[in-house]
Amino acid sequence: MKHHVVLRVVAKLLIPYILLYAFYVQFHGDYGPGGGFQAGVIFASAFILHALVFGLESARKAAPSGAVRFGISLGVLLYAGTGVFGLLLGGNFLDYSVLSSTPTSGQHLGILIVEAGVGITVASVIIAIFFAFAGRRRRVE
């Protein structure tokens, strides 16, 4: 892809805006359409675009497999940990109202943490799936 200069320049310009839009969808999910799943998919699409334009090895340097595995684990732990923390505070599993002094702020905080966990997990899993399939070679028989 080294000879596709226009494609490389456009991708370098678009990737930061794709990531910024993913963060917007993530943090605006409380107030409108969006949330963790959608933001995770958008975030992962920036890495996939990077891999398609700049090569798989460059993308593996940008998102090493250890970091991707850590992201999968971290997201699940954020989601489940929020529920367990609510249990420890005397509420039900994923009952966010006990997370803060007022139920409304507790609900907001709980949704924010859970959606962040979902976003991190979805982005990491999609990147891992892409790397798993992109790294395969066709067998010629």
OpenMM code with the backbone's topology and positions (N, CA, C; nanometers):
from openmm import Vec3, app, unit

residues = "MET LYS HIS HIS VAL VAL LEU ARG VAL VAL ALA LYS LEU LEU ILE PRO TYR ILE LEU LEU TYR ALA PHE TYR VAL GLN PHE HIS GLY ASP TYR GLY PRO GLY GLY GLY PHE GLN ALA GLY VAL ILE PHE ALA SER ALA PHE ILE LEU HIS ALA LEU VAL PHE GLY LEU GLU SER ALA ARG LYS ALA ALA PRO SER GLY ALA VAL ARG PHE GLY ILE SER LEU GLY VAL LEU LEU TYR ALA GLY THR GLY VAL PHE GLY LEU LEU LEU GLY GLY ASN PHE LEU ASP TYR SER VAL LEU SER SER THR PRO THR SER GLY GLN HIS LEU GLY ILE LEU ILE VAL GLU ALA GLY VAL GLY ILE THR VAL ALA SER VAL ILE ILE ALA ILE PHE PHE ALA PHE ALA GLY ARG ARG ARG ARG VAL GLU".split()
positions = [
    Vec3(0.0811, -0.1213, 0.0000),
    Vec3(0.0000, 0.0000, 0.0000),
    Vec3(0.0844, 0.1263, 0.0000),
    Vec3(0.2146, 0.1125, -0.0073),
    Vec3(0.3006, 0.2293, 0.0004),
    Vec3(0.2818, 0.3224, -0.1181),
    Vec3(0.2340, 0.2737, -0.2295),
    Vec3(0.2175, 0.3581, -0.3465),
    Vec3(0.0825, 0.4298, -0.3508),
    Vec3(-0.0061, 0.4047, -0.2561),
    Vec3(-0.1352, 0.4728, -0.2502),
    Vec3(-0.1248, 0.5924, -0.1552),
    Vec3(-0.0633, 0.6981, -0.2021),
    Vec3(-0.0334, 0.8128, -0.1166),
    Vec3(-0.1612, 0.8819, -0.0708),
    Vec3(-0.2549, 0.9000, -0.1604),
    Vec3(-0.3793, 0.9694, -0.1251),
    Vec3(-0.4559, 0.8914, -0.0186),
    Vec3(-0.4632, 0.7619, -0.0344),
    Vec3(-0.5327, 0.6779, 0.0624),
    Vec3(-0.4660, 0.6858, 0.1995),
    Vec3(-0.3343, 0.6841, 0.2022),
    Vec3(-0.2617, 0.6920, 0.3286),
    Vec3(-0.2819, 0.8275, 0.3965),
    Vec3(-0.2806, 0.9348, 0.3195),
    Vec3(-0.2989, 1.0688, 0.3770),
    Vec3(-0.4412, 1.0862, 0.4287),
    Vec3(-0.5387, 1.0408, 0.3531),
    Vec3(-0.6788, 1.0527, 0.3961),
    Vec3(-0.7029, 0.9686, 0.5217),
    Vec3(-0.6449, 0.8504, 0.5267),
    Vec3(-0.6616, 0.7662, 0.6458),
    Vec3(-0.5974, 0.8326, 0.7672),
    Vec3(-0.4793, 0.8916, 0.7502),
    Vec3(-0.4147, 0.9616, 0.8620),
    Vec3(-0.4992, 1.0781, 0.9113),
    Vec3(-0.5719, 1.1407, 0.8207),
    Vec3(-0.6597, 1.2512, 0.8609),
    Vec3(-0.7881, 1.2019, 0.9266),
    Vec3(-0.8408, 1.0897, 0.8801),
    Vec3(-0.9700, 1.0410, 0.9295),
    Vec3(-0.9628, 0.9658, 1.0613),
    Vec3(-0.8566, 0.8924, 1.0846),
    Vec3(-0.8495, 0.8062, 1.2028),
    Vec3(-0.8673, 0.8834, 1.3330),
    Vec3(-0.8025, 0.9988, 1.3532),
    Vec3(-0.8269, 1.0715, 1.4787),
    Vec3(-0.9725, 1.1160, 1.4952),
    Vec3(-1.0371, 1.1538, 1.3858),
    Vec3(-1.1775, 1.1950, 1.3946),
    Vec3(-1.2696, 1.0760, 1.4210),
    Vec3(-1.2351, 0.9597, 1.3680),
    Vec3(-1.3130, 0.8392, 1.3975),
    Vec3(-1.3031, 0.8066, 1.5464),
    Vec3(-1.1821, 0.8144, 1.6014),
    Vec3(-1.1640, 0.7883, 1.7441),
    Vec3(-1.2372, 0.8924, 1.8289),
    Vec3(-1.2310, 1.0180, 1.7884),
    Vec3(-1.3013, 1.1238, 1.8607),
    Vec3(-1.4522, 1.1017, 1.8568),
    Vec3(-1.5036, 1.0601, 1.7422),
    Vec3(-1.6466, 1.0314, 1.7313),
    Vec3(-1.6850, 0.9123, 1.8195),
    Vec3(-1.5970, 0.8143, 1.8302),
    Vec3(-1.6243, 0.6998, 1.9190),
    Vec3(-1.6375, 0.7462, 2.0632),
    Vec3(-1.5494, 0.8362, 2.1056),
    Vec3(-1.5598, 0.8889, 2.2417),
    Vec3(-1.6876, 0.9705, 2.2599),
    Vec3(-1.7274, 1.0447, 2.1578),
    Vec3(-1.8532, 1.1202, 2.1649),
    Vec3(-1.9715, 1.0248, 2.1823),
    Vec3(-1.9749, 0.9202, 2.1025),
    Vec3(-2.0855, 0.8232, 2.1115),
    Vec3(-2.0835, 0.7556, 2.2483),
    Vec3(-1.9632, 0.7260, 2.2992),
    Vec3(-1.9510, 0.6616, 2.4301),
    Vec3(-2.0100, 0.7495, 2.5405),
    Vec3(-1.9689, 0.8729, 2.5461),
    Vec3(-2.0076, 0.9574, 2.6584),
    Vec3(-2.1400, 1.0296, 2.6369),
    Vec3(-2.1911, 1.0299, 2.5148),
    Vec3(-2.3219, 1.0893, 2.4887),
    Vec3(-2.4312, 0.9838, 2.4961),
    Vec3(-2.3943, 0.8582, 2.5164),
    Vec3(-2.4905, 0.7484, 2.5204),
    Vec3(-2.5905, 0.7596, 2.6334),
    Vec3(-2.5575, 0.8353, 2.7381),
    Vec3(-2.6524, 0.8553, 2.8478),
    Vec3(-2.7696, 0.9423, 2.8061),
    Vec3(-2.7447, 1.0308, 2.7115),
    Vec3(-2.8437, 1.1320, 2.6776),
    Vec3(-2.9131, 1.1094, 2.5436),
    Vec3(-2.8651, 1.0209, 2.4630),
    Vec3(-2.9233, 0.9972, 2.3320),
    Vec3(-2.8810, 0.8615, 2.2801),
    Vec3(-2.9011, 0.8387, 2.1518),
    Vec3(-2.8615, 0.7107, 2.0938),
    Vec3(-2.7111, 0.6919, 2.1028),
    Vec3(-2.6717, 0.5720, 2.1301),
    Vec3(-2.5297, 0.5420, 2.1413),
    Vec3(-2.5017, 0.4693, 2.2694),
    Vec3(-2.3789, 0.4569, 2.3004),
    Vec3(-2.3379, 0.3889, 2.4215),
    Vec3(-2.2158, 0.3051, 2.3959),
    Vec3(-2.1928, 0.2112, 2.4849),
    Vec3(-2.0706, 0.1338, 2.4828),
    Vec3(-2.0532, 0.0455, 2.3606),
    Vec3(-2.1567, -0.0243, 2.3211),
    Vec3(-2.1422, -0.1159, 2.2081),
    Vec3(-2.1113, -0.0399, 2.0803),
    Vec3(-2.1901, 0.0626, 2.0526),
    Vec3(-2.1693, 0.1411, 1.9308),
    Vec3(-2.0333, 0.2085, 1.9313),
    Vec3(-1.9943, 0.2638, 2.0451),
    Vec3(-1.8650, 0.3306, 2.0538),
    Vec3(-1.7507, 0.2311, 2.0356),
    Vec3(-1.7655, 0.1118, 2.0914),
    Vec3(-1.6618, 0.0108, 2.0748),
    Vec3(-1.6428, -0.0303, 1.9299),
    Vec3(-1.7524, -0.0436, 1.8584),
    Vec3(-1.7438, -0.0796, 1.7161),
    Vec3(-1.6780, 0.0327, 1.6361),
    Vec3(-1.7148, 0.1561, 1.6632),
    Vec3(-1.6550, 0.2690, 1.5920),
    Vec3(-1.5064, 0.2789, 1.6243),
    Vec3(-1.4713, 0.2617, 1.7513),
    Vec3(-1.3319, 0.2683, 1.7934),
    Vec3(-1.2488, 0.1605, 1.7228),
    Vec3(-1.3025, 0.0383, 1.7188),
    Vec3(-1.2316, -0.0716, 1.6531),
    Vec3(-1.2195, -0.0484, 1.5025),
    Vec3(-1.3176, 0.0183, 1.4429),
    Vec3(-1.3110, 0.0437, 1.2989),
    Vec3(-1.1921, 0.1327, 1.2631),
    Vec3(-1.1512, 0.2209, 1.3530),
    Vec3(-1.0333, 0.3032, 1.3268),
    Vec3(-0.9075, 0.2160, 1.3190),
    Vec3(-0.8967, 0.1172, 1.4066),
    Vec3(-0.7815, 0.0274, 1.4020),
    Vec3(-0.7854, -0.0617, 1.2788),
    Vec3(-0.9042, -0.1030, 1.2400),
    Vec3(-0.9169, -0.1860, 1.1197),
    Vec3(-0.8794, -0.1054, 0.9962),
    Vec3(-0.9234, 0.0209, 0.9901),
    Vec3(-0.8835, 0.1074, 0.8791),
    Vec3(-0.7320, 0.1247, 0.8767),
    Vec3(-0.6732, 0.1434, 0.9932),
    Vec3(-0.5280, 0.1554, 1.0025),
    Vec3(-0.4601, 0.0299, 0.9491),
    Vec3(-0.5113, -0.0860, 0.9840),
    Vec3(-0.4522, -0.2114, 0.9373),
    Vec3(-0.4683, -0.2281, 0.7871),
    Vec3(-0.5816, -0.1890, 0.7335),
    Vec3(-0.6048, -0.2041, 0.5899),
    Vec3(-0.5161, -0.1115, 0.5073),
    Vec3(-0.4909, 0.0072, 0.5592),
    Vec3(-0.4141, 0.1049, 0.4826),
    Vec3(-0.2644, 0.0915, 0.5067),
    Vec3(-0.2236, 0.0756, 0.6313),
    Vec3(-0.0816, 0.0774, 0.6653),
    Vec3(-0.0221, -0.0610, 0.6870),
    Vec3(-0.1029, -0.1631, 0.6836),
    Vec3(-0.0517, -0.2985, 0.6979),
    Vec3(-0.0812, -0.3567, 0.8351),
    Vec3(-0.0862, -0.4870, 0.8385),
    Vec3(-0.1214, -0.5586, 0.9612),
    Vec3(-0.0145, -0.5432, 1.0694),
    Vec3(0.1108, -0.5430, 1.0306),
    Vec3(0.2181, -0.5309, 1.1300),
    Vec3(0.2159, -0.3942, 1.1968),
    Vec3(0.1859, -0.2910, 1.1214),
    Vec3(0.1752, -0.1571, 1.1795),
    Vec3(0.0587, -0.1501, 1.2782),
    Vec3(-0.0507, -0.2146, 1.2443),
    Vec3(-0.1667, -0.2156, 1.3344),
    Vec3(-0.1376, -0.2972, 1.4597),
    Vec3(-0.0621, -0.4046, 1.4456),
    Vec3(-0.0259, -0.4848, 1.5635),
    Vec3(0.0666, -0.4061, 1.6568),
    Vec3(0.1449, -0.3142, 1.6008),
    Vec3(0.2272, -0.2270, 1.6853),
    Vec3(0.1402, -0.1236, 1.7559),
    Vec3(0.0370, -0.0756, 1.6885),
    Vec3(-0.0528, 0.0231, 1.7483),
    Vec3(-0.1408, -0.0394, 1.8559),
    Vec3(-0.1800, -0.1650, 1.8357),
    Vec3(-0.2631, -0.2370, 1.9327),
    Vec3(-0.2013, -0.3752, 1.9553),
    Vec3(-0.1007, -0.3834, 2.0431),
    Vec3(-0.0367, -0.5138, 2.0677),
    Vec3(-0.1356, -0.6138, 2.1273),
    Vec3(-0.1086, -0.7408, 2.1047),
    Vec3(-0.2025, -0.8441, 2.1499),
    Vec3(-0.2189, -0.8438, 2.3018),
    Vec3(-0.1153, -0.8115, 2.3750),
    Vec3(-0.1275, -0.8033, 2.5207),
    Vec3(-0.2217, -0.6929, 2.5642),
    Vec3(-0.2141, -0.5792, 2.4960),
    Vec3(-0.3045, -0.4677, 2.5280),
    Vec3(-0.4483, -0.5013, 2.4912),
    Vec3(-0.4662, -0.5730, 2.3813),
    Vec3(-0.6015, -0.6123, 2.3400),
    Vec3(-0.6608, -0.7099, 2.4412),
    Vec3(-0.5823, -0.8082, 2.4839),
    Vec3(-0.6306, -0.9027, 2.5857),
    Vec3(-0.6594, -0.8315, 2.7176),
    Vec3(-0.5748, -0.7361, 2.7539),
    Vec3(-0.5971, -0.6587, 2.8759),
    Vec3(-0.7273, -0.5790, 2.8646),
    Vec3(-0.7547, -0.5218, 2.7468),
    Vec3(-0.8784, -0.4467, 2.7260),
    Vec3(-1.0021, -0.5337, 2.7392),
    Vec3(-0.9935, -0.6560, 2.6869),
    Vec3(-1.1071, -0.7485, 2.7003),
    Vec3(-1.1346, -0.7758, 2.8478),
    Vec3(-1.0298, -0.8059, 2.9217),
    Vec3(-1.0455, -0.8369, 3.0643),
    Vec3(-1.0912, -0.7157, 3.1440),
    Vec3(-1.0319, -0.6001, 3.1160),
    Vec3(-1.0661, -0.4787, 3.1896),
    Vec3(-1.2127, -0.4417, 3.1714),
    Vec3(-1.2616, -0.4503, 3.0493),
    Vec3(-1.4010, -0.4158, 3.0241),
    Vec3(-1.4981, -0.5060, 3.0978),
    Vec3(-1.4704, -0.6360, 3.0958),
    Vec3(-1.5570, -0.7302, 3.1667),
    Vec3(-1.5504, -0.7062, 3.3172),
    Vec3(-1.4301, -0.6779, 3.3678),
    Vec3(-1.4159, -0.6515, 3.5113),
    Vec3(-1.4866, -0.5219, 3.5521),
    Vec3(-1.4834, -0.4203, 3.4674),
    Vec3(-1.5569, -0.2970, 3.4983),
    Vec3(-1.7067, -0.3244, 3.5079),
    Vec3(-1.7576, -0.3993, 3.4105),
    Vec3(-1.9006, -0.4297, 3.4077),
    Vec3(-1.9399, -0.5110, 3.5316),
    Vec3(-1.8723, -0.6227, 3.5512),
    Vec3(-1.9075, -0.7109, 3.6628),
    Vec3(-1.8733, -0.6473, 3.7977),
    Vec3(-1.7628, -0.5744, 3.8016),
    Vec3(-1.7223, -0.5103, 3.9258),
    Vec3(-1.8211, -0.4058, 3.9737),
    Vec3(-1.8835, -0.3368, 3.8804),
    Vec3(-1.9861, -0.2400, 3.9173),
    Vec3(-2.1047, -0.3095, 3.9827),
    Vec3(-2.1424, -0.4234, 3.9280),
    Vec3(-2.2521, -0.4992, 3.9874),
    Vec3(-2.2187, -0.5532, 4.1246),
    Vec3(-2.0983, -0.6064, 4.1385),
    Vec3(-2.0563, -0.6605, 4.2678),
    Vec3(-2.0425, -0.5491, 4.3706),
    Vec3(-1.9902, -0.4348, 4.3292),
    Vec3(-1.9765, -0.3216, 4.4201),
    Vec3(-2.1137, -0.2756, 4.4703),
    Vec3(-2.2136, -0.2783, 4.3814),
    Vec3(-2.3497, -0.2462, 4.4240),
    Vec3(-2.4018, -0.3461, 4.5261),
    Vec3(-2.3685, -0.4743, 4.5092),
    Vec3(-2.4067, -0.5763, 4.6074),
    Vec3(-2.3409, -0.5496, 4.7428),
    Vec3(-2.2134, -0.5142, 4.7400),
    Vec3(-2.1409, -0.4886, 4.8645),
    Vec3(-2.1952, -0.3671, 4.9392),
    Vec3(-2.2540, -0.2738, 4.8654),
    Vec3(-2.3116, -0.1548, 4.9285),
    Vec3(-2.4557, -0.1761, 4.9730),
    Vec3(-2.5077, -0.2974, 4.9564),
    Vec3(-2.6407, -0.3283, 5.0056),
    Vec3(-2.7513, -0.3248, 4.9029),
    Vec3(-2.7183, -0.3040, 4.7778),
    Vec3(-2.8196, -0.3017, 4.6723),
    Vec3(-2.8236, -0.4345, 4.5987),
    Vec3(-2.8938, -0.4357, 4.4883),
    Vec3(-2.8988, -0.5535, 4.4023),
    Vec3(-2.7837, -0.5480, 4.3023),
    Vec3(-2.7605, -0.6603, 4.2332),
    Vec3(-2.6570, -0.6635, 4.1301),
    Vec3(-2.6945, -0.5646, 4.0205),
    Vec3(-2.6022, -0.4763, 3.9853),
    Vec3(-2.6217, -0.3691, 3.8873),
    Vec3(-2.7326, -0.2709, 3.9282),
    Vec3(-2.7548, -0.2558, 4.0567),
    Vec3(-2.8427, -0.1516, 4.1085),
    Vec3(-2.7546, -0.0310, 4.1370),
    Vec3(-2.7581, 0.0658, 4.0474),
    Vec3(-2.6636, 0.1761, 4.0525),
    Vec3(-2.6992, 0.2822, 4.1556),
    Vec3(-2.8190, 0.2822, 4.2071),
    Vec3(-2.8623, 0.3904, 4.2960),
    Vec3(-2.7839, 0.3939, 4.4269),
    Vec3(-2.7187, 0.2838, 4.4644),
    Vec3(-2.6418, 0.2809, 4.5891),
    Vec3(-2.4973, 0.3266, 4.5696),
    Vec3(-2.4593, 0.3594, 4.4480),
    Vec3(-2.3205, 0.3952, 4.4198),
    Vec3(-2.2854, 0.5380, 4.4589),
    Vec3(-2.3843, 0.6199, 4.4884),
    Vec3(-2.3580, 0.7589, 4.5239),
    Vec3(-2.4545, 0.8015, 4.6338),
    Vec3(-2.4389, 0.9250, 4.6783),
    Vec3(-2.5224, 0.9730, 4.7886),
    Vec3(-2.6682, 0.9903, 4.7472),
    Vec3(-2.6934, 1.0246, 4.6216),
    Vec3(-2.8316, 1.0340, 4.5728),
    Vec3(-2.8535, 0.9270, 4.4666),
    Vec3(-2.9742, 0.8729, 4.4598),
    Vec3(-3.0000, 0.7679, 4.3603),
    Vec3(-2.9770, 0.8131, 4.2162),
    Vec3(-3.0092, 0.9392, 4.1862),
    Vec3(-2.9929, 0.9873, 4.0487),
    Vec3(-2.8463, 0.9915, 4.0083),
    Vec3(-2.7615, 1.0448, 4.0953),
    Vec3(-2.6194, 1.0494, 4.0614),
    Vec3(-2.5581, 0.9098, 4.0631),
    Vec3(-2.6086, 0.8216, 4.1464),
    Vec3(-2.5627, 0.6831, 4.1460),
    Vec3(-2.5973, 0.6125, 4.0163),
    Vec3(-2.7182, 0.6367, 3.9658),
    Vec3(-2.7588, 0.5788, 3.8383),
    Vec3(-2.6694, 0.6296, 3.7257),
    Vec3(-2.6426, 0.7591, 3.7267),
    Vec3(-2.5596, 0.8171, 3.6215),
    Vec3(-2.4180, 0.7594, 3.6267),
    Vec3(-2.3601, 0.7516, 3.7454),
    Vec3(-2.2252, 0.6976, 3.7610),
    Vec3(-2.2193, 0.5504, 3.7206),
    Vec3(-2.3170, 0.4735, 3.7630),
    Vec3(-2.3191, 0.3308, 3.7299),
    Vec3(-2.3299, 0.3061, 3.5810),
    Vec3(-2.4186, 0.3783, 3.5142),
    Vec3(-2.4335, 0.3624, 3.3689),
    Vec3(-2.3052, 0.4026, 3.2982),
    Vec3(-2.2429, 0.5092, 3.3429),
    Vec3(-2.1191, 0.5551, 3.2811),
    Vec3(-2.0094, 0.4487, 3.2916),
    Vec3(-1.9949, 0.3881, 3.4084),
    Vec3(-1.8910, 0.2857, 3.4284),
    Vec3(-1.9227, 0.1593, 3.3492),
    Vec3(-2.0475, 0.1151, 3.3528),
    Vec3(-2.0861, -0.0062, 3.2806),
    Vec3(-2.0713, 0.0124, 3.1303),
    Vec3(-2.1134, 0.1263, 3.0786),
    Vec3(-2.1002, 0.1521, 2.9351),
    Vec3(-1.9542, 0.1631, 2.8941),
    Vec3(-1.8698, 0.2175, 2.9822),
    Vec3(-1.7263, 0.2200, 2.9525),
    Vec3(-1.6718, 0.0778, 2.9446),
    Vec3(-1.7144, -0.0081, 3.0354),
    Vec3(-1.6723, -0.1479, 3.0305),
    Vec3(-1.7169, -0.2172, 2.9032),
    Vec3(-1.8400, -0.1919, 2.8626),
    Vec3(-1.8917, -0.2513, 2.7392),
    Vec3(-1.8128, -0.2001, 2.6190),
    Vec3(-1.7862, -0.0710, 2.6150),
    Vec3(-1.7120, -0.0124, 2.5028),
    Vec3(-1.5712, -0.0684, 2.4917),
    Vec3(-1.5022, -0.0794, 2.6046),
    Vec3(-1.3660, -0.1330, 2.6038),
    Vec3(-1.3661, -0.2786, 2.5597),
    Vec3(-1.4610, -0.3563, 2.6100),
    Vec3(-1.4677, -0.4976, 2.5739),
    Vec3(-1.4999, -0.5159, 2.4263),
    Vec3(-1.5995, -0.4450, 2.3767),
    Vec3(-1.6399, -0.4615, 2.2366),
    Vec3(-1.5268, -0.4199, 2.1429),
    Vec3(-1.4631, -0.3067, 2.1696),
    Vec3(-1.3526, -0.2626, 2.0843),
    Vec3(-1.2394, -0.3648, 2.0852),
    Vec3(-1.2051, -0.4135, 2.2018),
    Vec3(-1.0947, -0.5095, 2.2127),
    Vec3(-1.1274, -0.6420, 2.1452),
    Vec3(-1.2481, -0.6896, 2.1615),
    Vec3(-1.2862, -0.8174, 2.1001),
    Vec3(-1.2906, -0.8053, 1.9478),
    Vec3(-1.3432, -0.6958, 1.8969),
    Vec3(-1.3481, -0.6798, 1.7510),
    Vec3(-1.2074, -0.6696, 1.6936),
    Vec3(-1.1185, -0.5982, 1.7609),
    Vec3(-0.9796, -0.5901, 1.7148),
    Vec3(-0.9148, -0.7283, 1.7202),
    Vec3(-0.9397, -0.8039, 1.8264),
    Vec3(-0.8829, -0.9385, 1.8379),
    Vec3(-0.9354, -1.0307, 1.7285),
    Vec3(-1.0636, -1.0222, 1.7001),
    Vec3(-1.1216, -1.1051, 1.5929),
    Vec3(-1.0620, -1.0664, 1.4580),
    Vec3(-1.0471, -0.9359, 1.4330),
    Vec3(-0.9876, -0.8919, 1.3074),
    Vec3(-0.8449, -0.9433, 1.2940),
    Vec3(-0.7654, -0.9295, 1.4003),
    Vec3(-0.6282, -0.9779, 1.3954),
    Vec3(-0.6225, -1.1284, 1.3747),
    Vec3(-0.7143, -1.2015, 1.4353),
    Vec3(-0.7150, -1.3472, 1.4206),
    Vec3(-0.7431, -1.3885, 1.2763),
    Vec3(-0.8365, -1.3205, 1.2118),
    Vec3(-0.8695, -1.3570, 1.0743),
    Vec3(-0.7756, -1.2935, 0.9729),
    Vec3(-0.7258, -1.1740, 1.0008),
    Vec3(-0.6376, -1.1073, 0.9058),
    Vec3(-0.5009, -1.1735, 0.9002),
    Vec3(-0.4606, -1.2370, 1.0064),
    Vec3(-0.3309, -1.3011, 1.0100),
    Vec3(-0.3270, -1.4386, 0.9468),
    Vec3(-0.4408, -1.4896, 0.9075),
    Vec3(-0.4462, -1.6236, 0.8484),
    Vec3(-0.4076, -1.6178, 0.7018),
    Vec3(-0.3508, -1.7229, 0.6555),
    Vec3(-0.3152, -1.7366, 0.5139),
    Vec3(-0.4024, -1.8434, 0.4514),
    Vec3(-0.4335, -1.8263, 0.3242),
    Vec3(-0.5105, -1.9284, 0.2536),
    Vec3(-0.4196, -2.0463, 0.2205),
    Vec3(-0.4758, -2.1621, 0.2393),
    Vec3(-0.4013, -2.2823, 0.2015),
    Vec3(-0.4251, -2.3098, 0.0540),
    Vec3(-0.3174, -2.3275, -0.0175),
    Vec3(-0.3276, -2.3589, -0.1608),
    Vec3(-0.3117, -2.5078, -0.1758),
    Vec3(-0.4101, -2.5683, -0.2354),
    Vec3(-0.4056, -2.7140, -0.2555),
    Vec3(-0.3863, -2.7497, -0.3977),
] * unit.nanometer
topology = app.Topology()
chain = topology.addChain("A")
for resn in residues:
    res = topology.addResidue(resn, chain)
    for name in ("N", "CA", "C"):
        topology.addAtom(name, app.Element.getBySymbol(name[0]), res)
